Amino acid sequence: MGLEKIGAATFQSLKKRGIKMDSLLTFGRQHFSVSPLDFGKVPGLAGIVRANPRLLEGSNAYAEPFFKAIGIGNVESMDVSAYEACSLVHDLNHPIPTEWHSRYDMVFDGGTLEHVFHFPNAIANAMNLVKAGGVFITATTSNNFNGHGFYQFSPELFFRLFNESSGFEVLLMALSESFGRRRVFKVQDPAELGKRITFLGDGPLEIVMVARRTKLIPAPSMIPYQSDYSATWERNHAPQPPAAGRASGLLKRAIRRSLPELWMLRYDTFRWEQHQKKRMHEGVTLVDSIDECFLHPEQHAAHPAHS
């Protein structure tokens, strides 16, 4: 993907909040992929581009001048191949060397994780690369990117991965439309909402997340479980009597068989549309900018971390 508008705005927002930026590692050498039409929509970006005309070289433009311009001291990149002259050559399917652990203030995935088959190893590598007090940032695929890579991700996955048990806290969670209206939405933790978040958006959706490392717990340190299942298991509800459920299911199937197929297709479509309209905005809030997607807006400066 490269550094797109939403990614550039996220980095600018982190700078404003006082996040330490001495060192950055990007997964893949990031191309600068912000459209000239959007230069004025990201605070300070127009001035950065004027001062760094290399950012205007289209598909040949790399994002290092942008990162340097916002105050990042050392910028490195990691890739499975050296074809784009990255700093570190490593296959994220496999664990990184331990001497690379806790090495960077910022680690940025701008569209790599969805292409790595062994996601558990890849995300553990991302976690382990971050220093205590540093941040992991991802801007990756969510809905409607079928065929782009191996995976499409949900906020639930990152909320369950980046939490106290793994030594992280989520600072920002957002969904961003890649085309059309390109709206930005703040996303609530499904565990706090008490139900799944199934937002569709208009067209392809990217997920943007920032998580800070609060404690040096080596990854992988836990296996995450989806929050609604965990809540059900903890409540230990008694199962539904099988006879009642079976009778109800038999009656529904009998009714469906007795009605014309076209009627049932229309009914199923209507039910699905009504269901989606009802649930579409549960846990998701339309905002004007990525700045509003921080889960704790009152926290501006980075907090000291402990090991």
HUHU-V110544 format. One record per residue. D_FIRST is the distance of its C-alpha to the first C-alpha in Angstrom with 1 decimal. Layout:
D_FIRST, D_FIRST
This chain:
0.0, 3.8, 6.8, 7.4, 11.0, 11.4, 10.2, 12.5, 15.2, 15.1, 15.8, 18.5, 20.0, 20.2, 21.9, 24.3, 25.2, 26.2, 23.8, 24.5, 22.1, 23.9, 21.3, 17.6, 15.8, 12.0, 10.8, 9.7, 10.3, 7.9, 7.8, 9.3, 7.7, 10.6, 13.0, 16.5, 17.8, 16.3, 17.6, 20.7, 19.2, 18.0, 21.1, 21.8, 18.7, 20.9, 23.2, 20.6, 19.3, 23.0, 23.8, 20.9, 20.8, 18.5, 15.6, 16.7, 16.2, 13.4, 11.3, 13.5, 12.9, 11.9, 11.8, 15.0, 17.4, 15.9, 16.3, 19.7, 20.8, 20.4, 22.6, 20.7, 23.2, 21.6, 18.0, 17.2, 14.5, 14.8, 13.9, 15.9, 16.7, 17.8, 16.6, 14.5, 17.3, 16.0, 18.8, 19.2, 19.0, 19.0, 18.2, 17.1, 19.1, 22.1, 23.4, 22.9, 26.2, 28.1, 28.4, 24.7, 25.4, 25.4, 24.2, 21.6, 21.9, 18.2, 15.6, 11.9, 9.4, 6.0, 4.9, 7.9, 10.9, 10.6, 11.0, 14.0, 17.2, 19.3, 17.6, 20.8, 20.9, 17.2, 17.7, 21.1, 19.8, 17.5, 20.6, 22.9, 21.1, 21.6, 25.0, 27.4, 26.6, 23.0, 19.9, 16.9, 13.9, 11.2, 8.7, 8.0, 9.4, 12.9, 15.1, 14.9, 11.8, 14.6, 13.9, 10.1, 11.0, 14.2, 14.1, 13.6, 14.9, 17.6, 18.9, 21.9, 20.4, 19.2, 22.5, 24.5, 22.7, 22.7, 26.3, 29.7, 30.4, 27.4, 28.0, 25.2, 25.2, 22.5, 22.4, 19.9, 18.6, 17.0, 15.5, 13.8, 13.9, 11.0, 13.8, 17.5, 19.1, 15.9, 18.2, 17.7, 19.8, 21.3, 21.8, 25.1, 25.6, 27.0, 29.7, 31.0, 30.8, 32.7, 30.8, 27.5, 24.8, 23.7, 22.0, 20.4, 19.3, 18.9, 16.3, 12.9, 12.8, 10.4, 12.5, 12.8, 15.4, 17.3, 20.1, 22.8, 24.8, 28.4, 30.1, 29.6, 29.8, 28.4, 25.8, 26.2, 29.2, 29.3, 28.3, 26.9, 28.6, 27.6, 29.5, 31.6, 32.8, 33.8, 35.7, 37.5, 38.5, 39.8, 41.9, 43.3, 44.3, 46.9, 45.7, 46.8, 50.1, 49.2, 52.0, 50.9, 47.2, 48.5, 51.0, 48.4, 46.0, 48.9, 49.9, 46.4, 46.1, 49.6, 48.8, 45.7, 47.7, 50.4, 48.2, 46.8, 43.3, 42.1, 43.3, 41.4, 38.1, 38.5, 39.5, 36.5, 34.1, 35.9, 35.9, 32.1, 31.4, 33.9, 32.5, 28.9, 30.3, 32.2, 29.4, 26.4, 26.8, 28.4, 26.7, 24.1, 24.9, 23.6, 23.2, 22.8, 20.3, 18.3, 21.5, 23.4, 21.3, 22.8, 25.2, 28.0, 27.9, 31.1, 29.6, 28.5, 29.0, 27.7, 30.5, 32.0, 31.1, 33.6, 33.6
